[in-house]
Structures are given as C-alpha cells and as structure tokens.
C-alpha cells in the first residue's frame, strides 16, 4: 500500500484567508500531526501577493491596486510580487526530512518541480525543469519587483518563459512551498500595480511577454481549472509515490486559520509595514 | 566547508560561540551555502528575551525564507544591524562579519547540549548523503 498524503481543495477565497490557511497547514505539519499535504486553491479577487521582506510602500502602487480592485497581501514566503488571478495556486507542506525524500532546499524545489512538470506535461505542455543558475548576483536578483521575471532555481519554463512562480518557507521540522500556475496572465495589470517610472513599466511589460508564461497562452486547447487540478493531483501522486486522500480542514484548523487571518494577514501592519513592524505591534498588545 | 572547532552547533544550522556569559550566534557555512544569496535578515531588538530553540529571527535568501532558532535562552544584548544593508555578509563571512546576535545567557550550560564541530560535521554529511 502506498503512503498517504493529504489533499485539500479550498476553492477561491479571500487573500488573507489563503495565506492564513497556508500558515495553519505549516503549523500543523510542524507539530507532526499530519501527513504531507497538497492544497489547491484560488483567489476571490485579483490579488498582489508580496514576498516576506518586500517593501510594500516602496514597491506597490496602492492607489492603482485599489482602482483596479486588486487586493494586497504579504506572504510568509520570500521572493517578489505575484499577481494572482486566473490560476491554480498550489501549496505543499511536508517534513524537512522524509525517509526517501528531498532534504535540501534545492532538492525540494527539484522534487516538487518534477511533480508540477508531470502535471503540465500530462496536459500537453512541453515544460522544462530548469537547473539552478550557478550564482545570481544580488543586483540581478533585485532587478525587478516581480517574481516571475526571475528564473533562479529549479523552475518550470516553456520556450524560456517561466510558467510557475514558487516560494518556500522553512521552519524547524517542516516546510511550506507554494506557487502560482497561471492559466491566463495580465502582465499590464501586474506592472500597473507596482510603483516605478512609466518608461521602466513599459519596458518590463514588454520583457514580460518573453519571460513570463501562462498555460492557456501555450496549450493547443484551453485547459480548465478542473483539468489542471486533476493533473496536479496525479503529478504529485506519481512523483512522490503516494496516494492523495481528500481530508478537509478540521474545526481546530479553521480556528487557527481564522486567528491568523484576523491578527496577521488581514492587517495593514503585516501587509504594508512588514513582518518586523507587525511583530513589534504584537508585543505591544497586552496578552489576555 | 568550514566547521570551526571552537563553536557549538544546532541541528537547525546555527553556531554559538561562548564569550564568558555571552553567546555570539550566527548561521553556519553549510546553511549559507544551502540558502544561496542572502537578501534579508530580520533580527530581534536589543533587550528582547529569547528562549532556547524558539525562533529569534528570520533569514531570506533567493531560495527560501528560513526561521532562525536560538541556541540558548537569555537576553539579546547586541544585534548585527550592518546586515540590514549588507545581508551578503552572511554568505561571505558566516562565522565572522556575518554574526547575527549576542545573547546574555540565562543558562550558559545550555551550550553543552549543542553539537560539537565533529558531531555537526557528521550530521551535515548525513543530511547531504541521504536521499
């Protein structure tokens, strides 16, 4: 009998809820109480998610986001801005060390990358899993505030276009890796939401047509959400040699997620001021 | 890869150097190599208390965000704020200029529970080789 993984599809939710659910899954995994978990989800409104350390006030045009109806949320993982809209978002939580599994950061990206590649290949996309570049200089890594513009680790591309933007957070015993698999992409809107001189914006949008890809820009017949969900479930099962069993969130897990949503991911302190400012504010609150 | 003999190590890849009742803390050469280019370091404020094996900060590299775990309990008496502008020092000099915090230890004997350089070297070899 194959080992079991947990599978959850939470559908399209609010930005803060999505991040809270990912963190809740990591907390539960840290406690050792759950098998590795694959969650698939979506976004109730277009959302700009920021990397953990990204400077929101510097990088984000909040007025443009508001005008465009784009929500803003800060991820617990690193990297840069991602515009979530017509896509499938995946998150995986698993132990840092599995008996036959990946152990290092790069290995985790590679193994999860293989699962994603298997899914996209099953849908007819000729994806490549790119090897890590030898060294990304800090200047290059910070060139664009947008995540998909950088190909820095084991990542999936078709004809040089990055198809999935992923990021990882590592705790003591477990890790969270999540990523965006766009079905369609609005490059114009992404860069409108980011603060920069207009001429730079125009150049980045132009460049993005060659560096950033979406599934249905490449697939010969349009891929549906359901088809991508099923392909991902199959891809992870085959790559990790596991059976994915549907296990919805428990009431306790929902309570934890709602607490994280209310106190962290729905707050301006976390999303706009950043982790350090949010933590400082937390300490100032008298504990009950 | 370096494993200085005068340090103690955690399984989470932090190092600790005793200076009387104070402990200097950073991340190891193995950790910085694993992480790749460090782009951001979040450290506690001076005066903050830390509990052994609780998180005391965060490091972000081009590959991942990683929590930092305190090797000993105590009070933070110094934090390397140079890392705010020069996070790459963690890569360039993980045991030197890349130091992160100094803790006034509440129980300096907690250091004895950590790995020696030889034990940490074995631990890292196991982590790298098993698949």
Interface residues (C-beta under 8 A of the other chain):
Chain A: X51 X52 X53 X76 X77 X78 X97 X100 X102 X103 X104 X105 X106 X109 X135 X136 X137 X138 X141 X142 X152 X153 X167 X168 X169 X170 X171 X172 X175 X275 X276 X280
Chain B: X12 X34 X35 X36 X37 X39 X40 X42 X45 X53 X58 X60 X61 X62 X63 X64 X65 X66 X67 X69 X88 X127 X128 X130 X131
